[in-house]
């Protein structure tokens, strides 16, 4: 949930660290801090609040600050409230350390260190880690880091500098990603590649339990067997331009408008001669032959994509599918039978609960297929097979384009399974493939509805509660629309299956209560009309999201937005865009921070 950066080289690390941290604020922005070498001594500066407060503090207290080596951190609080004291880095006389993750046994270690005379000033588990290292350190950072691995339980990525090793940065990881990178002027460390794209596209991945030493002109990696290995250098496909706003007011709006392109980039290479194909992902046709059950596991927005995937796979291939919240899946002792395929979905590829689901499935001997956006992420490296979505960097904390491409992969997987199992004819598969491509093109038309979405958002400007409902695929879509709205506008939202309204929720419907009725499934139209009547008759203010040609009495709604008329099965791909725009403009009208909503972080790397 936190962001880590480091730099050692020929240039001013202060500016590089602050600049790189700005590219990691989507991982957390409760507080920020840096530790740098100044005249061979460690100087630490940190501040509660956004990164700009840290920058202002540095400019005020340390004008013209210069250093060629340091580490930086942006925090999303887990242990201890946001404060200067709890902010990273945490320091002792021997070292300064930053951390992403959660140390589960920190209380026992804290008690042991307290008994040895160590005092603690913060509420964090990270301070326990830095003082544990301090207690074991005798001058050899590599040996000490391997030693503490035996004592720590939980997930962590650490970066640190030692007072007696100026110019060097040390790091290690367990379940939290770290990458090293380089250019001709120095070495870099980061939680994510977008943070350092301005400086380099050449990077290497750090494996679980490896320890790394970064010098200004050399990066040395020690394996879990304590042997050195050569870095496997790669070139990032993402560019700095992709990680900029590109003239849009917010990253979220930019990413909404990028959806037609990223859908095309994701779908087109995987439809060959009219049929879905995953050969470019290293998955041959035989892979799909023997599954009689599928389990989809994800969190948040990815879970909603999985829910649509469940419905589509069952409809097209007749294979039973379960869709689980990752944090529930791992603890409910799921029944995992032979010939079950476990599909996990994660934009970042670092979602800890989803990663745990991969590990559980592999422990049970089941094949795992990951749908992720970030190459080299933990989930992509541990799953048996990975399908990459081509969304590019998604900077806004609220996910938009990642959802759409996850959805597109779900359609392709469903079609591939249907083709393999023979539940759909080749001609039907061709028609579905064509329909998916048309849906991607139709997403461009939906963007033209932004003024209508803005108008509706203005009607929601002062509301405190909002309800979404739909049936079938529209229910899954309602869940995503509700999540987007609550994430960035802070309006209390609930989404319900429309048929469930009368089983309790309708008690909350009173005159002028706003309701978003998502109604795009033609075969469910008569049922939805009945549900809309139920809330309209009680005075609800109804916004109808439907598609062109659907005949619904205008007396039943206050405003109507028409989507392009596609086959029912593909309506979630276009319907979600209007819901994203509705949430976006609701937040803008309320003058909220759209890209960095309170209490949220992009990569959820803790339980």
VEXMARZA-648431 format. One line per field, with one value per residue (C-alpha): z, x, y. Coordinates in steps of 0.2 Angstrom, whole numbers. Layout:
# VEXMARZA-648431
zz Z,...
xx X,...
yy Y,...
This chain:
# VEXMARZA-648431
zz 0,2,-11,-10,-20,-19,-29,-29,-42,-49,-48,-34,-25,-17,-33,-40,-24,-23,-41,-41,-25,-35,-47,-32,-23,-29,-17,-2,3,22,24,16,20,14,21,12,15,18,21,25,38,37,36,38,34,34,35,38,23,4,-4,-7,12,12,-2,6,22,13,4,20,32,20,5,-9,-1,-10,-9,-21,-12,-2,0,0,5,3,16,17,36,43,60,68,63,50,59,58,71,62,44,36,36,53,60,73,74,63,49,41,34,24,23,13,20,37,50,58,73,77,94,100,93,100,118,116,110,124,137,129,132,116,117,104,99,85,84,68,65,54,69,76,60,60,79,76,62,74,87,75,65,67,50,37,30,19,33,44,31,29,48,50,37,50,63,53,49,36,20,17,5,14,8,20,21,34,42,39,21,13,-5,-4,-3,3,0,1,-1,4,-5,-9,-26,-28,-44,-48,-62,-70,-82,-86,-71,-57,-49,-44,-33,-34,-29,-47,-64,-68,-53,-62,-81,-82,-79,-86,-94,-90,-75,-66,-54,-37,-32,-15,-1,-11,-4,-16,-14,-25,-28,-40,-54,-49,-43,-34,-31,-18,-20,-5,-6,-2,-19,-31,-48,-63,-65,-79,-87,-96,-105,-99,-113,-104,-108,-98,-109,-104,-86,-89,-89,-107,-106,-96,-79,-70,-73,-70,-85,-96,-92,-95,-112,-116,-115,-133,-137,-123,-127,-145,-140,-129,-140,-158,-155,-147,-161,-175,-191,-181,-166,-149,-147,-132,-141,-139,-121,-121,-119,-132,-136,-127,-110,-111,-114,-97,-85,-78,-65,-63,-48,-51,-37,-36,-25,-28,-46,-52,-43,-52,-69,-62,-58,-76,-82,-71,-80,-97,-95,-88,-102,-116,-110,-97,-85,-67,-60,-43,-40,-24,-14,-12,6,10,-2,7,24,20,15,-2,-11,-25,-35,-49,-66,-58,-66,-54,-62,-53,-58,-52,-60,-51,-49,-31,-22,-7,-4,-23,-22,-7,-18,-31,-18,-11,-28,-32,-15,-19,-36,-47,-63,-60,-74,-69,-78,-73,-81,-74,-82,-69,-55,-41,-46,-64,-59,-47,-58,-70,-85,-87,-98,-99,-101,-112,-102,-99,-82,-73,-61,-54,-38,-44,-58,-75,-90,-81,-77,-96,-102,-88,-94,-112,-107,-98,-114,-124,-111,-111,-130,-130,-117,-127,-143,-135,-126,-141,-133,-146,-165,-174,-183,-166,-160,-175,-172,-154,-158,-171,-157,-145,-158,-161,-142,-141,-156,-148,-132,-142,-144,-126,-122,-131,-117,-105,-105,-100,-86,-80,-80,-70,-58,-55,-49,-37,-30,-13,-10,4,-2,-18,-24,-39,-45,-60,-64,-72,-79,-75,-56,-58,-67,-53,-41,-50,-53,-34,-30,-41,-34,-16,-19,-26,-22,-4,-7,2,-11,-11,-26,-26,-37,-42,-37,-19,-17,-10,3,14,4,-2,16,13,-3,1,-10,-20,-15,-30,-39,-54,-63,-75,-88,-103,-104,-115,-109,-91,-97,-91,-74,-72,-77,-62,-51,-57,-54,-36,-32,-43,-35,-18,-25,-30,-42,-55,-67,-81,-89,-104,-122,-138,-143,-126,-124,-106,-101,-98,-83,-74,-74,-71,-84,-96,-104,-119,-123,-140,-144,-143,-139,-121,-117,-122,-113,-98,-109,-114,-98,-86,-95,-91,-73,-72,-80,-68,-53,-60,-62,-45,-37,-48,-44,-25,-27,-22,-26,-40,-42,-24,-14,5,14,-3,-11,-29,-24,-9,-4,14,20
xx 0,15,27,46,60,78,92,111,122,129,114,104,94,83,74,74,66,53,49,48,37,25,23,19,6,-8,0,-3,-3,-5,13,29,48,66,82,98,117,123,142,142,129,110,98,79,65,46,29,11,0,3,20,19,20,36,43,38,46,62,63,60,71,85,86,98,98,110,114,118,111,94,78,60,43,24,13,-4,-7,-10,-1,-3,-13,-5,7,25,31,23,29,43,58,61,79,92,110,115,102,86,73,57,44,29,19,13,24,12,23,29,21,31,47,43,42,58,67,59,66,83,82,75,62,49,41,29,14,21,27,41,50,51,59,72,76,77,90,99,100,108,119,138,144,138,121,119,121,110,96,96,96,81,71,71,63,49,32,21,24,37,48,62,74,87,104,117,127,143,140,137,132,124,106,100,84,74,57,44,27,29,36,53,61,79,83,98,104,121,120,115,104,86,74,55,39,32,40,29,38,55,50,56,74,75,65,79,74,76,65,69,63,56,68,82,93,100,114,113,129,130,137,133,118,122,108,110,98,89,104,115,124,125,116,117,102,90,88,72,65,48,35,27,32,33,20,7,10,5,-12,-10,-21,-35,-40,-37,-29,-46,-54,-39,-40,-59,-56,-42,-54,-58,-39,-34,-49,-43,-25,-31,-44,-37,-21,-32,-44,-36,-46,-62,-58,-51,-33,-21,-6,3,1,9,-7,-11,-28,-26,-25,-44,-49,-52,-59,-76,-76,-69,-66,-63,-55,-52,-55,-64,-67,-58,-71,-85,-76,-75,-94,-98,-85,-94,-111,-104,-93,-108,-119,-108,-98,-110,-96,-100,-91,-89,-83,-75,-69,-50,-50,-64,-58,-42,-50,-66,-57,-64,-68,-56,-58,-48,-50,-54,-46,-43,-43,-37,-39,-28,-24,-7,-3,1,-15,-10,-26,-27,-9,-13,-27,-14,-3,-17,-23,-5,-3,-19,-11,-23,-19,-19,-22,-19,-26,-15,-10,8,22,33,21,21,5,11,27,18,3,5,-1,-4,-14,-9,-21,-14,-21,-4,-1,-17,-13,-29,-33,-51,-49,-58,-49,-42,-59,-64,-49,-52,-69,-63,-52,-67,-77,-62,-60,-78,-78,-63,-70,-86,-77,-66,-81,-92,-106,-106,-104,-89,-101,-108,-90,-87,-102,-97,-80,-87,-99,-84,-75,-90,-92,-75,-78,-95,-86,-80,-98,-102,-89,-100,-112,-101,-112,-127,-117,-111,-129,-135,-120,-126,-143,-133,-123,-131,-137,-131,-137,-139,-145,-141,-150,-151,-154,-142,-126,-134,-133,-114,-113,-123,-110,-96,-105,-109,-91,-84,-97,-93,-74,-72,-88,-90,-108,-115,-120,-128,-131,-144,-151,-167,-178,-171,-177,-194,-184,-179,-171,-187,-189,-176,-185,-193,-198,-183,-171,-160,-160,-149,-159,-147,-158,-149,-154,-169,-175,-177,-185,-203,-196,-185,-200,-209,-195,-193,-212,-209,-197,-205,-222,-213,-206,-189,-179,-175,-160,-162,-147,-153,-150,-157,-173,-179,-197,-200,-214,-206,-217,-206,-190,-184,-169,-164,-147,-147,-132,-127,-138,-127,-131,-136,-120,-109,-118,-107,-93,-102,-113,-98,-91,-107,-106,-88,-92,-106,-95,-81,-92,-100,-83,-78,-94,-90,-72,-64,-47,-53,-36,-32,-48,-46,-40,-38,-22,-20,-10,-17,-2,-9,-23
yy 0,11,17,15,24,25,32,32,40,56,67,76,62,74,80,62,55,69,67,48,49,60,45,33,44,32,19,30,48,50,55,55,56,54,49,55,55,73,75,56,58,52,66,62,73,68,76,70,74,75,75,94,97,87,97,113,108,103,120,130,120,114,126,120,102,91,73,59,44,42,33,40,34,38,30,23,20,2,3,20,35,47,58,65,52,37,43,34,33,26,28,23,29,14,15,22,11,12,-2,-8,-22,-28,-37,-49,-54,-36,-36,-51,-43,-26,-34,-43,-27,-17,-30,-27,-9,-2,12,16,32,27,15,7,-11,-3,5,-13,-19,-5,-8,-27,-24,-12,-25,-38,-27,-29,-20,-32,-27,-42,-55,-45,-44,-63,-65,-55,-65,-79,-68,-59,-65,-56,-46,-33,-24,-15,-2,6,15,12,25,16,12,29,29,12,7,-11,-19,-35,-42,-54,-54,-35,-30,-21,-17,-11,0,9,22,29,41,29,15,16,6,7,-1,2,6,22,31,31,31,49,42,25,11,-2,-13,-29,-39,-44,-61,-67,-66,-59,-45,-32,-19,-3,7,21,11,-7,-17,-34,-46,-60,-75,-84,-96,-81,-82,-68,-68,-57,-45,-50,-33,-29,-14,-7,-6,9,26,42,50,36,41,60,68,72,88,81,88,72,55,47,56,53,34,34,41,29,14,13,11,-1,-12,-13,-16,-30,-38,-37,-47,-61,-64,-73,-77,-73,-85,-81,-86,-85,-92,-75,-78,-95,-104,-117,-124,-140,-130,-127,-145,-153,-141,-145,-131,-114,-103,-84,-75,-56,-40,-24,-18,-34,-44,-35,-40,-58,-58,-53,-66,-80,-76,-76,-92,-101,-95,-99,-114,-122,-124,-120,-105,-98,-80,-77,-62,-66,-61,-73,-87,-90,-93,-102,-119,-119,-135,-137,-152,-160,-151,-135,-119,-105,-88,-73,-55,-40,-24,-22,-40,-37,-38,-49,-58,-63,-68,-79,-87,-92,-100,-109,-116,-121,-130,-140,-144,-134,-124,-105,-92,-74,-58,-44,-27,-26,-36,-45,-42,-55,-63,-65,-73,-86,-91,-105,-94,-75,-65,-47,-33,-19,-5,4,13,17,31,36,26,22,9,12,6,-9,-15,-14,-24,-37,-38,-40,-55,-63,-62,-70,-84,-88,-89,-100,-112,-113,-116,-130,-138,-137,-129,-115,-118,-110,-99,-93,-90,-80,-69,-67,-62,-49,-43,-40,-30,-20,-17,-10,2,7,12,28,33,32,45,57,55,64,80,70,61,79,85,70,72,90,83,73,87,88,70,60,43,34,17,7,-8,-20,-38,-51,-43,-26,-31,-33,-17,-8,-15,-7,9,10,7,20,33,30,29,46,56,50,48,33,21,4,-8,-21,-35,-27,-42,-40,-22,-28,-39,-24,-11,-3,3,16,23,40,55,62,48,45,28,23,9,0,-8,-15,-33,-35,-52,-44,-28,-32,-37,-22,-11,-18,-14,3,6,0,14,27,25,29,46,40,51,38,40,26,19,9,6,14,6,0,5,11,23,41,43,30,40,57,56,43,40,29,17,10,-5,-20,-38,-40,-50,-35,-21,-21,-15,1,3,5,20,31,25,30,47,49,46,57,72,69,71,86,95,92,99,82,75,63,54,52,49,48,32,23,16,9,-7,-16,-26,-29,-40
